[in-house]
Structure formats: C-alpha cells, structure tokens
Amino acid sequence: MFATHVSAWLQRRGIHYGWIVAAVTFLTMLTMSAALGLPGAMMKPLGDEFGWSTEQISSALALRFALFGLMGPFAAVLMERYGLRAVMCAGLTLVGLGMALVTTASQLWQLFVLWSLMLGLGTGMTALVLGAVVANRWFVARRGLVVGMLTASAATGQLAFLPLAAWMIEHWGWRSAIVPIVIGSVVIALLALCLVRNRPSDIGLLPYGEAPGTQPAPAPAFTMNFATPFRVLREVATNRTFLILAGTFFICGLSTNGLVQTHFISLCGDYGMSAVPAASVLAMMGAFDFVGTILSGWLSDRYDNRKLLFWYYGLRGLSLFWLPHSEFTIYGLGLFAMFYGLDWIATVPPTVKLAGAAFGPAKVGLVFGWIFAAHQLGAATAAYGAGFARTLLLTYTPALYTAGAACLLAAVIVMAIRRPAKTVAAPAAASTTNAAARA
C-alpha cells in the first residue's frame, strides 16, 4: 500500500515510479559494490595481524568473485520467483551479516566462509543482473541510460568508499571500516522493503516510456526453476554473439575487479605509496567511471555498440601497458586514473544492449547472468593469478602486461559480432503509415 500511495503522489507531479525503483536499486548496488571492494584495502592489515600471505588472502577473494558471478543466472530465477524486493533484502542481509561477523574471525577458513561464501552469494544476488532486470522491466525509454547509471553505482561503490576505508583502517584498525557497510545494508534493506515492487503492473503502471493505452506486460508465461539457467545456457552456448560477449566480458573482469580493484593498493605499496593516497587514486577512477559509464549508457542508445566496445577495450589495454611506466607519481597515476577510470565498466551498457538485441527481453536476464558469470570468473582468475605472480616474482608487472594484451584482443574480436537489426524505425514507420491513412 505504501508504494501505491507514493506512486500516486509522484504521478500527480509527473514523475514515474520507475525512477524510485531505480534509485533504491542504485543505492543497493552502491552498498554491495562497496562491500565487494573493501577487502582489497584489507590485504596488508590482515596479513600483518594473522600472518596470512598475499596468495592466501587472494584465494578467498578469488572464490568470492567466482561465487559473485555464478550467482548471476540464478539471481534472475530468484527475482522471477520471489520478486525484486525479497532478493534485494536477502542479499543485503547476507552481506551485512558476513561483514559484521568477519570482525570476530581469526582463522583463514572463517575468512572463506564469511568473505568467500556469504559475501560472494549476497553480492551476487544484487549484482549487475539486478540492474539489467530493473531496466528491462521498468523502462522502455531511457533504458540504456538507466543501465549506465546502475552500472556506474557498482563501480563507484567499489572505488569511492576506499579512501575513507583506508583512512579508518590507518587510524582505527581494519575492523572499523566494516561499520559503514553494515549500517548501509540495514538502512537500504528497509528502503527496499518499503518501496521496491516487482513490476510496474503491481501498482497499476506501464513501464516508463510505454505508449499510453498499452496493456501492462504480463509475467513470463513459462515457469522458471533452478534448471532454467542451464537450459538457457545450453540453448545459447553455440551462439556466436553469446560466446564473444562472454569471452570479452571475461577479459573485462580480469582487467578490472580482479586485477586493479583487488591489487592496486598493494601494487602502489610496492612503489612506496601508502594506502590512503593509493585508495584516493582508486576514488579518482571511480569519479571518472561514474561519468564514463553514464555517458556510455547515453551513447549506447545512439551508436553502434560494437564500436563502443572496441574503443573501451582498446583504451583500457593501452592504459594498463602505461601503468608500470607511470613512475607512480601524482601526474602519472592521475593520467592513468583518467583514461582507465572512464571505461572501468563502461563496457556494461553496450554489452547489455547487444545481449538484449540478440536474445530478446524474455531471456536477457538469464543470458546476461551467464555473461556476467564469465566476467567474474575472469575477475577470480586475475585476483588469484596476480597474487600468485606477486608472491612468486615479487612484482605485478607481468600481470599488468597480460591484462593489457587481453584487452587489445577483446577490442578486435568484439567487432565479429553481427550488427543488430534496427528495431526503432519500424514503429516510427508504422505510425507514419497510420497517420497518412487517417489523413
């Protein structure tokens, strides 16, 4: 009832309730991504307190990334069966509990249970698949922009919170940095409980931008269960578009979350930079990414998404090649933060648009769930691989070069996707024909 009253109040002021759902989703993804990024600032404090190596901590973080991604297709099933509100509240509860309990951990296996299992599953329930589902259910117009905004929240949460977290760790210990995440999880779970609804039809609305007089879209006719993601995967496993999007998104995760988000503070420490200024560089990346990803959503509504991905992956690869030669000065790192940050996850809106064009709105949530799973498997590979390389070779440079080369490869192969058929012109042509007939 509360959501219905708020919706009616907003309608009288010309505001669609979909923007409220998008706003709560934005805050949810922001908090979840902050929780996902926080452990990267804790690798050194945990190692100093408990004697764990970089490789051991990286193992827990890698498993967290893998579970985070593999939850994607099943999160789409949970959203279909139990609704957006229930899934968001359950994910926030898991993350809040996992982060709160880690303050009492003293054994490595406890880190695996709390950070790998609970954090991985909780964040996976409210990952980028949530943004894709909300955008496709609640918006017809401005869908690319909404995907860009929600995607930007994911990267911004991972990066913008780190300077504050690093400062809190330096002054009050690593456990203090957990508190804002726990409080945020509780507050936003309450907002989701009160405001989020599953579909526009639940409160008597059409999706934003749907033509007046259109009947509300019904729920899918088929019944989803936990075998459905595997059936969808089997259907698309040989599809060229799916294979290219999954492969390039694997490289996307390898070159962002797994490598830079997880290891950047440790990398800067190798060059004598302390945690707070290193985290500030990550926050700078987050600011550039917030602009770049929203701009990417705007561009994805207007230009060839394959060409956008070509430029995003290419520029990211060149920036990773540059990083070891930046001398880790303010100027060098600022230049890297600008070019790298602008397309941190600007790849998401074009990827979602290409997946939607290829597989349709009924399957896009599940298909993108598997594409996102590939992203996080790439992140897990880099999170562990870079930590292993650092332990073995005492440098991150080979990992940076490998990720840079992979990005350049992604830039080339993404152009092999078939150009999506244009669907916007048909309705326009039809309306023109009808107008001429009436005249």
Disulfide bonds with the S-S distance in Angstrom:
none
